[in-house]
């Protein structure tokens, strides 16, 4: 996943700019990593859902989280 990819995709299908969506994705991954270190599976599921939603909106490959049962 690179920033160059965002230049070649259409704008996300929401009210956010592509840059805002990439920023939100970055923050969601950070939250997921923190929750993983803390062993908080509920927060990990929450962030995994946000990550997958934003990735879908951006048109990039969607991550899977098999250890959480999210494929």
C-alpha positions, 0 to 999 in steps of 0.5 A: 500500500503506497500513497501513490496508489491514492493518486490513481483511484477515484475519490471515496464514496463518502464525504471525506477526501482521499487524504482524510481517508488515508489518515483515518486508515493510518490511525485505525491501524495504530489503534489496532496495534495498541489494542493488540499489545494490550490484549483487548480483543473487543477493541481489536475487532472494532478497529479491524472493522474500521480498517476493512471499511476504510480500505473498501472505500479507498478501493485497496485490498482489504485486510483479513484478521483470521485470529479474530474470525474476520476474513 
